[in-house]
């Protein structure tokens, strides 16, 4: 007896990294362990006070029940205070804030809330693959918009106005941008809000990298009038080293929060209370936490630059975020070829840019989630492979 998967999964493959990790595990069993510089999972721990708070609340007998779908007020208030302090955005914790079990689930929640068959949604190329996947799962049609270095990896809004936008309901934005590390200007954010208002498009801004190697965190919600057309996702995965804790948030107008809750409340039973209280503690940390974190990433980025010089790649030293995006030498047909060569010859895994869309075919992406010693070791392996 054969049961067919639903048609919504027909063009949705297993996530690239899920398959690649299986390949790496097989290589690990046959010889030298692979150095994985592909995935942006912070290797540094959360602040000790965050772990202490988790332990404190987990030790109480009264904290193990189901929780409110909207999250507890202390966490919502901490999120609102965090946005006020660092983004200069005023939010009402009772109206504009929805904690999430990781911001990745928010991408699916948003698409399932607003999109259906016959709708269209804009997403970046190159960009985070989850946007296109969530659009497909909703039954809507994804419309990629091209980004390139010549325009600072920003969308060409004038070019988009020449398209038929009548069926476009939402547009995914992500700045600081993953995978390119580009930042958006205030001018662009203003233009994006005006564009969304003109064409009645919901702007969905995915904002998990705004604290990593940036001078000042930016939120699209800081733009005047943005609350009318913008919802924003954020996360503690990168900024607080809490990737496995799965703590994210959705920020937006009260009606948007209520609309997403209609879908989300059918998908989970709330977040573990001790995790919520620990997240609130993480959000209360001062600027010194982020400064110390970025000092580590700044030193690591210099090591990655040296590694990329060894590979004869070119890159922008001003890029930010948890990765370094680099253009491959012309002798390789695409980033997959360079990535596979390094993996097989040096037992070092670097992400090919093509997994983020055709706009990334000529690039690779290196994660900063490895110690300086490991990054040096990776470079040494690559050098040794070239000389042997």
Secondary structure, DSSP 8 states (H G I E B T S, - for coil): ------GGGTT----HHHHHHHHHHHHHHHSS--EE-S-----S---HHHHHHHHHHHTSTTS-S---TT--HHHHHHHHHHHHHHH-----TTTSEEEESSHHHHHHHHHHHH--TT-EEEEEES--HHHHHHHHHHT-EEEEEE--GGGTT---HHHHHTS--TTEEEEEE-SS-TTT-----HHHHHHHHHHHHHHT-EEEEE-TTTTSS-SS---GGGSTTGGGTEEEEEESTTTSS-GGG--EEEE--HHHHHHHHHHHTTT-----HHHHHHHHHHHT--HHHHHHHHHHHHHHHHHHHHHHHHTT-EE-TT--SSEEEEE--TTSSSHHHHHHHHHHHH-EE-EEGGGG-GGGTTEEEEES-S-HHHHHHHHHHHHHHHH-
